[in-house]
Amino acid sequence: MSDMSSETAQGAGLLDRGRPILIRNAHLITMDERVGDLLGDILVKDGKIAAVGRDLSCEGAAVIDGTDRVVIPGFVNSHIHLWQTVIKGCAGDWSFGEYLQYILGAAGKHYGPEDVRVATLLGALEQIDAGVTTVYDWSHILNTPDHADGAIDALEQSGIRAVFGHGTPGDDIARWWYQSREPHPQDIVRIRRTRLASDEALVTLGLSLRGPDYAVPEINRADIELARSLGIMSSMHLAAGVFGEYMPHCRAMGEAGLLGPDVNLTHCNRLTDDEIAMAVDMGASISVTPEVEMQMGHGLPVTGRVKAAGGRVTLGTDVVSSVSADMFSQMRFAVQAQRMLENSKSHALGCMLERLPLSARDVLNYATLQGAKALGLASRIGSITPAKDADLTILSWPSHHSSPLADPVQAVVFHASLANVDTVMIAGRVQKFRHRLLRSELTERHQATQIGRRIMTAAGFQPSGRLPT
């Protein structure tokens, strides 16, 4: 059979879910220490990775030529707010206070259920386009049950793998985010019993709670206990920014038994080293979103401190209203910010580092396998391992460019972008092929601009992001 380079995805049967797919002769970065990295093949059957090796064959398989291409596990974006996609680009010059005032405090109340659906759908498709196969969608725009259903509809329509992080309404920042005494919306129980009852589906359920920085201790405990009663993970923002005297909330949660492998902590910039060690010892994961943390004054990214404590660092893109939504950018911000910090410490001692503290492989691991572990999905995704789901991203470089493949890992981390995302597969289903998404969603794309302008105008700021003087 001729290779895929001369065939359309449809003509080669890639959209036939019953047909095996064989990726041949690619640079495989498996993120599985037992399998290792190799120049070889991947066989996909029934949505699963059936085999990884050299010179594989399968009669009747659709073949993707991987020559001069790199295959990685699909990126796992462990923290993103997809509902902000329709107002993307308005907040790039905003402080954290301005973001809280105008996005959470003003824009959210003007979203209808259809607005949430359109924003979440387009945001999910943009993630797939950028090589992301799994997201934790931190959805704190659930003004009504219809808003939640719209977001779930969008995730399911997009084809992405997602943990839908059921959050609070976005219609009253004072009620929900200023030392809130409001319990988490009980509509999450309906969703768990009906729409997202299965933990084996492509879209599963999590609870996005406010955490001790934004809710009183008894509400924080109740929210975590609610998640555990439903058998789902939870995620919270923690210790980002300076708001008066520092309160060791993480230590208090640990002492109260509220931390564990089912809890994801995001940002954590102001945590003390002993709090990070406690969270790590209790199994919690920590999501770093380095670009927005540096912009909005959350504090220095904790990547190196979590690594030093032996913890699970995961990466997220966070607020698409202000910063880039691709994992390539976040990997580079994470690794270079940590290198800058360590170089600065060394300079203060009058010397130079002999060895850099964080490697390209480290951050690629954070963006794939560690993200899967944080979301409780490592048995299914995160590495190119036989029997796992086939969530794969294939990267290629234009033939007229000098090849960066002296080291494929460094090629991915330092020399790739959305433009290099060739093919994306989720649970064995091809969602992007030869640089083109196989879904267009033209209706929603036409709607998005008008929705965004309406919301921004109603919220009192201009689409350019200019604020009232």
C-alpha positions in Angstrom: 0.0 0.0 0.0 1.3 3.5 -0.8 2.1 5.8 2.1 -0.2 8.5 3.3 1.9 11.4 1.9 0.1 11.1 -1.4 -3.4 10.3 -0.2 -6.2 12.2 1.5 -7.1 11.2 5.0 -10.6 10.1 3.8 -9.3 8.2 0.8 -6.8 6.2 2.9 -9.5 5.1 5.4 -8.2 7.0 8.4 -11.7 8.0 9.3 -12.8 4.4 9.3 -12.7 3.7 13.0 -12.6 -0.1 12.4 -9.5 0.1 10.3 -6.0 -0.3 11.9 -3.5 2.6 11.5 0.2 2.0 11.1 2.6 4.9 11.6 5.9 4.0 10.0 9.5 5.0 10.4 9.0 7.9 12.8 11.1 9.3 15.6 9.2 8.0 18.7 9.5 9.8 22.0 7.4 7.4 24.0 7.8 8.8 27.6 7.8 5.2 28.6 11.1 4.2 30.2 10.6 0.5 29.4 9.9 1.2 25.7 12.4 4.1 25.3 12.9 6.3 22.3 13.4 4.8 18.9 13.1 5.2 15.2 10.2 2.9 14.5 6.5 2.2 14.1 3.3 2.4 16.0 0.3 0.1 15.3 -3.1 1.4 16.4 -6.1 -0.9 16.6 -9.6 -0.3 18.0 -8.4 3.1 19.4 -5.5 1.5 21.3 -1.8 1.3 20.8 -1.5 -2.3 19.8 2.3 -2.4 19.3 5.4 -0.2 19.3 8.6 -1.4 17.6 10.5 -1.7 14.3 9.3 -3.1 11.0 5.7 -3.7 12.2 3.1 -4.8 9.7 -0.6 -5.2 9.6 -2.6 -6.3 6.6 -5.2 -3.7 5.5 -3.9 -1.0 7.8 -4.0 2.7 6.7 -0.4 3.8 6.7 1.0 7.1 7.8 4.5 7.8 6.7 6.5 9.1 9.6 9.7 9.7 7.8 11.5 12.7 9.3 8.6 13.2 11.7 8.4 13.0 15.5 5.6 11.3 17.4 4.9 12.2 21.0 2.1 11.4 23.4 -0.6 14.0 22.9 -0.1 17.1 25.1 -2.1 17.2 28.3 -3.1 20.8 29.2 -3.9 20.5 32.9 -5.4 24.0 33.4 -7.3 26.1 30.9 -10.5 28.2 30.8 -11.9 27.4 27.4 -15.0 29.7 27.9 -12.7 32.7 27.4 -11.9 31.7 23.8 -14.4 34.2 22.3 -12.7 37.1 24.1 -9.2 35.8 23.3 -6.6 38.5 23.1 -8.3 41.3 25.1 -6.3 41.0 28.4 -2.7 40.7 27.3 -1.7 44.0 28.9 -3.9 43.6 32.0 -2.8 43.1 35.6 -4.3 40.4 37.8 -6.6 42.9 39.4 -7.9 44.1 36.1 -8.4 40.5 35.0 -10.5 39.8 38.1 -12.5 43.0 37.7 -13.3 42.8 34.0 -13.3 39.1 33.2 -14.6 37.4 36.4 -16.3 40.5 37.7 -17.9 41.8 34.5 -17.7 39.7 31.4 -18.9 36.4 32.9 -22.4 37.6 33.7 -23.0 38.4 30.0 -22.4 34.8 28.8 -25.5 32.8 27.8 -25.4 29.0 27.4 -24.9 29.2 23.6 -22.0 31.6 24.2 -20.3 29.0 26.5 -20.9 26.2 24.0 -19.4 28.2 21.1 -16.4 29.4 23.1 -15.7 25.9 24.6 -16.0 24.2 21.2 -13.7 26.6 19.4 -11.2 26.5 22.3 -11.2 22.7 22.3 -10.6 22.6 18.5 -7.7 25.1 18.9 -6.2 22.8 21.5 -6.4 19.9 19.1 -4.9 22.0 16.3 -1.9 22.7 18.6 -1.3 19.0 19.4 -3.2 18.9 22.7 -5.3 15.7 23.1 -6.4 16.2 26.7 -7.6 19.3 28.7 -8.7 20.0 32.2 -11.4 22.6 31.3 -11.6 24.8 34.4 -15.2 26.0 33.7 -16.2 28.8 36.2 -18.9 30.2 33.9 -21.7 27.9 34.9 -24.4 30.5 35.5 -27.2 27.9 35.0 -27.4 24.2 34.3 -27.9 25.1 30.7 -24.4 26.7 30.7 -22.9 23.5 32.0 -24.7 21.4 29.4 -23.5 23.7 26.7 -19.9 23.3 27.8 -20.2 19.5 27.9 -22.0 19.4 24.5 -19.0 21.4 23.1 -16.4 19.1 24.6 -18.1 16.0 23.3 -18.6 17.5 19.8 -15.0 18.6 19.5 -13.6 15.1 19.9 -11.0 16.1 22.5 -10.4 14.1 25.7 -11.3 16.3 28.6 -12.0 16.5 32.3 -14.8 18.9 32.5 -13.9 20.9 35.7 -17.4 21.9 36.9 -17.0 25.3 38.6 -19.1 28.1 40.0 -21.2 30.7 38.2 -19.5 33.6 36.6 -22.2 36.1 37.4 -21.3 37.5 40.8 -17.6 37.7 41.8 -18.3 39.0 45.3 -20.6 36.1 46.0 -18.4 33.4 44.7 -14.8 34.6 45.1 -14.4 36.9 48.0 -14.2 34.6 51.1 -17.3 32.9 49.8 -19.7 31.1 52.0 -21.7 29.7 49.1 -21.6 25.9 48.7 -20.7 24.5 45.3 -23.6 24.4 42.9 -25.5 21.1 43.4 -26.1 20.7 39.7 -22.8 18.8 39.6 -24.7 15.9 41.2 -27.1 15.8 38.3 -24.2 15.9 35.8 -22.4 13.0 37.7 -25.6 10.9 37.7 -26.5 11.5 34.1 -24.2 13.1 31.5 -20.8 12.3 32.9 -21.5 9.1 35.0 -18.8 7.1 33.3 -15.1 7.4 34.1 -14.2 5.6 30.9 -15.7 8.1 28.5 -13.7 10.6 26.5 -15.2 13.4 28.6 -15.2 12.9 32.3 -16.0 15.0 35.4 -13.9 17.0 37.9 -14.8 19.7 40.4 -13.2 23.2 40.1 -13.4 24.6 43.5 -12.5 28.0 44.8 -10.0 26.8 47.4 -9.0 28.5 50.7 -7.8 31.7 49.1 -11.4 32.5 47.9 -13.7 30.6 50.2 -14.0 30.1 53.9 -12.5 26.9 55.4 -15.8 25.1 56.0 -16.8 25.7 52.3 -13.4 24.6 51.1 -13.7 21.3 53.1 -17.2 20.8 51.9 -16.2 21.3 48.3 -13.4 18.7 48.5 -15.6 16.3 50.3 -18.3 16.7 47.7 -15.8 15.8 45.0 -14.7 12.7 46.9 -18.3 11.7 47.5 -18.8 11.8 43.7 -15.6 9.8 43.1 -14.0 12.6 41.0 -10.9 14.7 41.2 -10.8 18.4 42.2 -8.7 21.4 41.3 -8.1 24.8 42.9 -6.1 28.0 42.4 -3.8 28.5 45.3 -1.3 31.0 46.6 -1.1 33.2 43.5 -0.4 36.9 44.0 0.1 39.1 47.1 -3.1 40.0 49.0 -1.9 41.1 52.4 -0.3 38.8 54.9 0.5 35.4 53.7 -1.7 32.6 55.1 -0.4 29.0 55.0 -3.6 27.5 53.7 -1.9 24.6 52.1 -0.4 23.5 55.4 -3.8 23.8 57.0 -5.4 21.6 54.3 -2.7 19.0 54.7 -3.1 18.9 58.4 -6.8 18.5 57.9 -6.3 15.6 55.5 -7.8 17.4 52.6 -4.8 16.9 50.2 -4.3 13.7 48.2 -3.7 12.3 44.7 -7.2 13.4 43.7 -6.4 17.1 44.3 -4.7 19.4 41.8 -3.2 22.7 43.0 -2.6 25.4 40.4 0.0 28.2 40.6 1.2 27.8 44.2 3.7 30.6 43.7 3.7 31.8 47.3 3.8 28.4 49.0 6.7 27.8 51.4 9.0 24.9 50.7 7.6 22.9 53.6 4.1 23.4 52.2 5.2 22.2 48.8 6.9 19.2 50.4 3.7 18.4 52.4 1.5 18.6 49.2 4.0 16.4 47.3 4.2 13.9 50.2 0.4 13.6 50.3 0.3 13.0 46.5 -1.2 16.2 45.2 -0.2 17.5 41.8 0.8 21.1 41.1 0.0 22.8 37.8 2.4 25.5 36.7 1.1 28.1 34.1 4.3 30.0 33.7 3.4 32.6 31.1 0.3 34.0 32.9 2.0 33.8 36.3 4.8 36.0 35.1 2.5 38.5 33.4 -0.1 38.9 36.2 2.2 38.9 39.2 1.3 35.6 40.7 4.9 35.1 41.6 7.8 33.1 40.4 6.8 29.7 38.8 7.4 26.9 41.3 8.7 24.4 38.7 12.1 23.9 40.2 10.8 23.8 43.8 8.3 21.1 43.0 10.9 19.1 41.2 13.3 19.4 44.1 10.6 18.1 46.4 10.0 15.1 44.1 6.6 16.3 43.0 4.4 16.0 39.9 4.8 19.2 37.9 2.2 19.6 35.2 1.7 22.4 32.7 -1.3 24.5 31.7 -2.0 27.5 29.6 -4.6 29.1 31.9 -6.4 32.2 30.6 -6.7 32.4 26.8 -8.0 35.9 27.2 -4.5 37.1 27.8 -1.7 34.6 27.0 -0.9 31.9 24.4 -3.0 28.7 24.5 -0.3 26.3 23.2 1.8 24.0 25.2 5.0 24.7 23.2 5.0 28.2 24.6 4.4 26.9 28.2 7.2 24.4 28.0 9.7 27.0 26.9 8.5 29.5 29.5 8.8 26.9 32.2 12.3 25.6 31.3 13.8 29.0 30.6 12.3 30.7 33.6 13.8 28.1 35.9 17.1 28.3 34.1 17.1 32.1 34.6 16.4 31.7 38.3 19.2 29.2 38.8 21.6 31.2 36.7 20.8 34.3 38.7 21.5 32.5 42.0 24.8 31.3 40.6 25.7 34.8 39.4 25.0 36.2 42.9 27.7 33.8 44.2 30.2 35.0 41.6 30.1 31.9 39.4 28.4 30.2 36.5 26.3 27.0 36.5 28.2 24.0 35.3 25.0 22.2 34.4 21.5 23.4 33.6 18.9 22.4 36.2 16.0 21.5 34.0 16.1 19.6 30.7 14.0 19.6 27.6 12.9 16.0 28.4 11.8 17.2 31.9 9.3 19.7 30.6 8.1 17.4 27.8 7.4 14.9 30.5 5.5 17.6 32.5 3.4 18.4 29.4 2.5 14.8 28.7 2.8 12.0 31.2 2.8 14.1 34.4 -0.4 15.8 33.2 -2.0 12.5 32.6 -1.1 11.4 36.1 -2.5 14.6 37.7 -5.8 14.0 36.0 -6.0 10.4 37.0 -5.6 9.2 33.4 -2.1 7.8 33.3 -3.4 4.2 32.9 -5.0 5.4 29.6 -2.8 8.1 28.2 0.4 10.1 28.7 2.9 7.8 27.1 3.3 5.7 23.9 2.7 2.4 25.6 1.1 -0.7 24.2 -2.5 -1.1 25.5 -2.9 2.6 26.2 -5.4 4.7 24.2 -3.8 6.1 21.0 -3.6 9.7 21.9 -0.7 10.8 19.6 0.7 14.0 18.1 2.9 13.9 15.0 5.2 16.8 14.3 6.9 17.7 11.1 9.3 20.4 9.8 9.1 21.9 6.3 11.6 20.3 3.9 13.0 23.7 3.0 14.1 24.3 6.6 17.2 22.9 8.2 16.2 19.8 10.2 16.3 20.2 14.0 16.3 16.4 14.5 19.8 16.0 15.9 17.9 15.5 19.2 14.1 14.9 18.6 13.3 15.9 22.2 15.0 19.3 21.9 13.4 19.7 18.5 9.9 19.4 20.1 10.6 21.7 23.1 12.8 24.4 21.5 12.1 24.3 17.8 8.4 23.5 17.4 5.1 25.4 17.4 1.6 24.9 16.2 2.9 25.2 12.7 4.7 21.9 13.1 1.7 19.9 14.3 1.1 17.6 11.4 -1.3 15.0 12.7 -3.3 14.5 15.9 -5.0 11.3 17.0 -7.3 10.9 20.0 -8.4 7.4 21.1 -7.3 6.2 17.7 -9.4 8.7 15.8 -7.6 11.1 13.5 -8.6 14.7 14.3 -6.0 16.5 12.3 -4.1 15.3 9.3 -1.2 16.9 7.4 -1.7 20.2 9.1 -5.4 20.5 8.6 -8.2 20.0 11.2 -10.8 17.5 9.9 -13.5 19.7 11.5 -14.3 23.2 10.4 -17.3 24.3 12.6 -17.8 27.3 10.2 -21.1 28.3 11.9 -19.5 28.7 15.3 -16.5 30.5 13.9 -18.8 33.1 12.3 -20.6 33.4 15.6 -17.6 33.8 17.7 -16.5 37.3 16.7 -20.0 38.8 17.3 -20.4 37.0 20.6 -17.0 38.2 21.8 -17.7 41.9 20.8 -21.1 41.8 22.5 -19.7 40.4 25.7 -16.8 42.8 25.9 -19.0 45.8 25.1 -21.5 44.8 27.8 -18.7 44.3 30.3 -17.4 47.8 29.8 -14.2 47.3 27.9 -13.2 47.5 24.2 -12.3 44.5 22.1 -8.7 45.9 21.9 -8.5 45.4 25.7 -8.5 49.2 26.4 -10.1 49.9 29.7 -12.2 52.9 30.8 -10.0 55.8 32.0 
